[in-house]
Amino acid sequence: MLVALSPAEGGAAIYLPLDGSGAAHTVAWSRQRGAEVVAPGPYEGAFILRIPQGHLAMEALRQGALLISVPEFLCGSPDPSKKT
């Protein structure tokens, strides 16, 4: 199931911390992996991200978070000047 919900390279995903970590942790995790923070999520510490490379879902899970693919229309179109 985790693989089915994993974001594709260049796709949008929501990062949902399960351990109660806040926004600073999510932003730091994202930056370390080259992900772009697109918008805040539905609760503290959750964010919509643009994923530069695949295979981050398991890494997020090891860090105590879920990284789940979301439809593009929820976060806007990708910036055409950026290559994904």
URCORJO-V619996 format. One record per helix or strand of 3 or more residues. SS is the DSSP state (@ for helix, = for strand). FROM is the first residue (numbers start at 1). LEN is the number of residues. If there is no record, write none. Layout:
BEGIN
ss = <SS & SS>
from = <FROM & FROM>
len = <LEN & LEN>
END
This chain:
BEGIN
ss = <@ & = & @ & = & = & @ & = & @>
from = <2 & 12 & 23 & 36 & 47 & 57 & 65 & 72>
len = <4 & 6 & 10 & 5 & 4 & 6 & 5 & 3>
END
